[in-house]
Amino acid sequence: MSSGIKFCYTCDTDEPHRPLTDNEKVWLKNRTGQKNVDGYFMCEAPSCRNVRTGFNKHPFDPVIRVPLPD
């Protein structure tokens, strides 16, 4: 599934999402212990940054939010 408008579990609305950057992928791998995080997207709504996959709108409980870049 490509980037674009997807349902955001935390916003409870359809929001723009984008694939994770390389640095965000490294962070998510370290956070979750998963070896492949290529299928994850981040909500681009202001103050959200929730992580989801293309098919699973709520893959983590509690939700995981990508930290703001330095």
C-alpha positions in Angstrom: 0.0 0.0 0.0 1.5 3.4 -1.0 1.6 6.6 1.1 -1.3 8.9 1.0 -4.6 9.3 2.9 -5.2 6.5 5.5 -7.3 6.2 8.6 -5.3 7.3 11.7 -6.3 5.4 14.9 -5.2 8.2 17.2 -6.7 11.1 15.2 -9.9 9.0 14.5 -10.0 10.5 11.0 -8.4 10.0 7.5 -5.1 11.8 7.5 -2.1 12.0 5.2 0.6 9.4 5.9 4.1 8.9 4.6 6.7 6.1 4.6 9.2 6.3 7.4 12.6 7.8 6.7 15.8 5.7 7.0 16.5 7.3 10.5 12.9 6.6 11.6 13.2 3.0 10.4 16.3 2.5 12.6 14.5 4.1 15.5 11.5 1.8 15.1 13.6 -1.3 14.7 15.4 -0.4 18.0 12.1 0.4 19.7 10.2 -2.8 18.6 12.9 -5.3 17.9 11.5 -6.0 14.5 14.0 -6.7 11.7 11.8 -5.3 8.9 9.9 -2.1 9.3 9.6 -1.2 5.6 5.8 -1.5 5.7 5.2 1.2 8.3 3.8 4.7 7.7 3.6 7.8 9.9 0.6 10.1 10.3 1.5 13.6 9.2 -1.2 15.3 11.2 0.2 18.0 13.5 1.1 16.6 16.9 0.3 13.0 15.9 3.2 11.0 14.3 1.4 7.7 15.0 2.9 4.6 13.3 0.8 2.1 11.4 1.2 -0.4 8.6 -0.6 -0.2 5.2 -3.1 -2.8 6.4 -3.2 -2.5 10.2 -4.3 0.8 11.6 -3.5 -0.1 15.2 -0.5 -2.4 15.2 0.9 -1.4 18.6 -0.8 -1.1 22.0 0.0 1.4 23.3 0.5 3.3 20.1 4.0 4.2 19.0 4.7 7.8 17.8 7.8 8.7 15.9 9.8 11.3 17.9 10.3 14.7 16.3 13.7 15.0 14.5 16.6 16.7 16.3 
